[in-house]
Amino acid sequence: MTKTSPPPKIAKNLKKIRQKQGISKDRLSKLADLSLNTVVNVESGVNPNPTIETLTKIARALEVGVDDLIK
């Protein structure tokens, strides 16, 4: 039996910012030049520790700072 933990801050912040801007995960993946799978894994918390390169691409695509994703 596995215990589910709350989504990491990055996942929660990414989802909030993305939805506020009305951008789909698929659109974000294209804007950030990342695979859809990468975006889904970061936002769902499957990958709670994405690389700085991935975070930078996502932040640029959303026109926010990396700190907005990790705070």
Phi, psi and omega in degrees: 000127180258146179264130176267133179258161179298152180299143179299160181304319181301313181298314182296314180294318180299312181299316181298312182294315182298313181293322179299325181274354178070032181255131178285162177299320180297315179296318178299319180299321179289317179297324183270356183057047177233162176287152177301322179301320179297313180298314180299316181294322178291313184291328181276350180089002177298323174248089184283352184226068181291159179292159178296328178296315179297314179298321180296316180297317179294315180299315179298316181298325180270356182057046175228170176275156176304324180298332177293334179278330187257351183285000000 
